[in-house]
């Protein structure tokens, strides 16, 4: 039963590979800085040269051609002196061609728009993960929606600048998707149980849990012999949740809105999310309350400004200021849930393996233990970057 505390810590010593993360914020213009106040959604491509523990500011340019499949036309003015980052379209040619053309155009960083990537947390499914790790430039991947916002904001008289902070993290970190609902008692119990497990074993900093909130469309409700009234749905019946308390005060719509609140909180402060969920359960959910008067004080209690969460909540709906249309968080989580075949919830998933709340095959402790051991098997040797020429921007 000590496999996590003792055995896992021994395995960590064998893990010599490293992966990287980055914090990307808009430096200017101020309008985008406000819109992306929680950071620009992205993933760091593992095939590029990623500096370790380095912060930089880059100016973003849109090259011609946009896909960088042919030699790029000279960037305007003294762009080569402004730490240029090129935002380019994915597809149409090999990644190697894009990278070589970008480097030839004096790029210090490449941002690739992947038209097929709707959720940057699914980077592992991208085809270029199999590419050789020899590119001599950092590469970020963004989805099409983020790409559209950034490219449309570019203009000669209003530069787009990004602040990027690269941080190293251990490759032995284990990532899970947690499917749950803010209208489900078992979900709250499971989060408390999982948090206790991770903190008591000291793994809260090594195990990454990404919450995915479950919803259905109205047709699925009917198919499952569940009643989803208009009060239980958003976006004309495309997003529905079960009524959490029958004839009580709460509705499925309240549950969906709280899904978005919790997702926004997680984006703002992951540690605060762990503390907020049990507080909301005890203070609001068990009293059939989903109103801001109930949960705003809880956000303050965990150290997050309710207005930050509110702005995220409103901007996540495409027909804002209405909160009854398409929502990016609900849509992404719904697609992820369907991808896994609509497993019951709450369920913890790591790649092809999952652990459900009512799991009979073993304890949560044993499941995490097995996944940790599996994650540290066949780890590749750490890549040496000593033979690479360090771009001027990173020179000390």
Residue pairs with C-beta under 8 A, 6 or more apart in sequence:
1 365
3 366
3 369
3 372
3 373
4 201
4 203
4 365
4 368
4 369
4 372
5 201
5 202
7 369
7 373
8 203
8 369
8 372
8 373
11 172
11 372
11 373
11 376
12 170
12 172
12 376
14 376
14 379
15 170
15 171
15 172
15 376
15 379
16 379
16 381
16 382
17 171
17 379
17 380
17 381
17 382
17 383
18 52
18 168
18 169
18 170
18 171
18 382
19 44
19 46
19 169
19 171
19 173
20 44
20 46
20 50
20 52
20 166
20 167
20 168
20 169
21 44
21 166
21 167
21 169
22 42
22 44
22 50
22 140
22 164
22 165
22 166
22 167
23 39
23 164
23 165
23 167
24 39
24 40
24 42
24 140
24 162
24 163
24 164
25 33
25 36
25 39
25 40
25 162
25 163
25 164
26 32
26 33
26 35
26 36
26 40
26 160
26 161
26 162
26 163
27 33
27 57
27 161
27 162
27 163
28 158
28 159
28 160
28 161
29 153
29 158
29 159
29 160
31 153
32 149
32 150
32 153
32 160
34 311
35 149
35 315
37 308
37 311
38 264
38 267
38 268
38 308
38 312
39 267
40 142
40 146
40 150
40 162
41 120
41 142
41 143
41 146
42 111
42 120
42 140
42 141
42 142
42 146
43 120
43 121
43 123
43 140
43 141
43 142
44 50
44 138
44 139
44 140
44 141
44 166
45 112
45 123
45 126
45 128
45 139
45 140
45 141
46 129
46 133
47 95
47 128
47 129
47 131
47 132
47 133
47 134
47 135
47 139
48 99
48 110
48 135
48 137
48 138
48 139
49 135
49 136
49 137
49 138
49 385
49 388
50 138
50 166
51 138
51 166
51 394
52 166
52 168
53 166
53 167
53 168
54 165
54 166
54 394
55 163
55 164
55 165
55 166
56 83
56 108
56 109
56 163
56 164
56 393
56 394
57 83
57 161
57 162
57 163
57 164
58 82
58 83
58 84
58 85
58 108
58 109
58 161
58 162
58 164
59 79
59 82
59 83
59 84
59 85
59 159
59 160
59 161
60 84
60 85
60 86
60 87
60 111
60 150
60 154
60 159
60 160
60 161
60 162
61 75
61 76
61 79
61 84
61 85
61 86
61 87
61 154
62 86
62 87
62 151
62 154
63 72
63 73
63 75
63 86
63 88
63 102
63 105
64 72
64 73
65 72
66 88
66 89
67 88
67 89
67 90
67 91
67 92
67 93
67 98
68 86
68 88
68 89
68 97
68 98
68 101
68 102
69 92
69 93
69 97
69 98
69 101
70 101
71 101
71 104
72 86
72 101
72 102
72 104
72 105
74 105
75 84
75 105
75 106
76 156
79 106
80 106
83 108
83 109
83 393
84 105
84 106
84 107
84 108
85 107
85 108
85 109
85 110
85 111
85 162
86 102
86 105
86 107
86 109
86 110
86 111
87 111
87 113
87 147
87 150
87 151
88 98
88 102
88 110
88 111
88 112
88 113
89 112
89 113
89 115
89 147
90 112
90 113
90 114
90 115
90 116
91 115
95 128
95 131
95 135
96 131
96 135
98 110
98 112
99 110
99 135
99 137
99 139
102 110
102 137
103 136
103 137
107 137
108 137
108 138
108 391
108 392
108 393
109 137
109 138
109 139
109 140
109 164
110 137
110 138
110 139
110 140
111 139
111 140
111 141
111 142
111 150
112 139
112 140
112 141
112 142
113 142
113 143
113 144
113 146
113 147
113 151
114 126
114 141
114 142
114 143
114 144
115 144
117 123
117 126
117 141
117 142
117 143
117 144
118 143
118 144
118 332
118 335
119 143
119 332
119 335
119 336
120 141
120 142
120 143
121 210
123 129
123 141
126 141
133 383
136 388
136 389
136 391
137 391
138 166
140 164
142 150
145 328
150 160
153 160
154 160
170 206
171 379
172 206
172 372
172 375
172 376
172 379
173 206
173 207
173 208
174 206
174 207
174 208
174 350
174 368
174 371
174 372
174 375
175 207
175 208
175 209
175 210
175 350
176 207
176 208
176 209
176 210
176 348
176 349
176 350
176 371
177 210
177 212
177 336
177 348
177 349
177 350
178 190
178 191
178 194
178 209
178 210
178 211
178 212
178 346
178 347
178 348
178 349
179 212
179 213
179 214
179 336
179 337
179 340
179 343
179 345
179 346
179 347
179 349
180 187
180 190
180 191
180 211
180 212
180 213
180 214
180 345
180 346
181 187
181 213
181 214
181 241
181 242
181 255
181 259
181 345
181 346
182 213
182 255
182 258
182 259
182 262
182 280
182 285
183 241
183 242
183 243
183 244
183 250
183 252
183 254
183 255
183 258
183 285
184 244
184 345
184 346
185 281
185 285
186 345
186 346
186 357
187 345
187 346
187 357
188 277
188 278
188 280
188 281
188 285
189 357
190 346
190 348
190 357
191 274
191 277
191 278
191 346
192 277
192 278
192 281
193 364
194 209
194 348
194 364
195 204
195 274
195 278
197 364
197 365
197 368
198 204
198 207
198 209
203 368
203 372
207 368
207 372
209 348
210 266
211 262
211 263
211 266
211 273
212 333
212 336
212 337
213 259
213 262
213 263
213 329
213 330
213 333
214 241
214 333
214 334
214 337
214 345
215 239
215 240
215 241
215 256
215 259
215 330
215 333
215 334
215 337
216 224
216 228
216 240
216 241
216 334
217 237
217 238
217 239
217 240
217 334
218 228
218 233
218 237
218 238
218 240
219 237
220 240
221 227
221 228
221 232
221 240
221 242
222 228
226 242
227 243
228 237
228 240
228 241
228 242
228 252
229 243
229 251
229 252
230 237
231 243
231 251
231 252
231 253
232 240
232 241
232 242
232 243
232 251
232 252
232 253
232 255
233 239
233 240
233 241
233 252
233 253
233 256
234 240
234 253
234 256
234 323
234 324
234 325
234 327
234 330
235 324
235 325
235 326
235 327
235 330
238 326
239 256
239 327
239 330
239 331
239 334
240 252
240 256
241 252
241 253
241 255
241 256
241 259
242 252
242 255
243 250
243 251
243 252
244 250
244 251
244 252
244 254
244 255
244 285
244 288
245 288
248 288
249 288
249 289
249 290
250 288
250 289
250 290
254 290
255 290
256 327
256 330
257 290
257 313
257 323
258 280
258 290
258 295
259 329
259 330
259 333
260 313
260 316
260 327
260 329
260 330
261 295
261 309
261 313
262 273
262 276
262 277
262 280
263 316
263 329
263 333
264 309
264 312
264 313
264 316
264 329
265 272
265 273
265 276
265 299
265 302
265 304
265 309
266 273
267 312
268 304
268 308
268 309
268 312
269 302
269 303
269 304
272 299
272 302
272 303
272 304
275 301
275 302
276 298
276 299
276 301
276 302
276 304
279 298
279 301
279 302
280 295
280 298
283 289
283 294
283 295
283 298
284 290
284 294
284 295
284 298
287 294
292 306
296 306
299 305
299 306
299 309
300 306
313 323
314 320
314 321
314 323
316 327
316 328
316 329
317 323
317 324
317 325
317 326
317 327
318 325
318 326
318 327
318 328
319 325
319 326
337 343
340 349
340 354
343 349
343 354
343 356
344 356
344 357
344 358
345 356
345 357
346 356
346 357
347 354
347 355
347 356
347 357
348 354
348 355
348 356
348 364
348 367
349 355
350 371
350 375
353 367
353 370
353 371
355 364
355 367
359 367
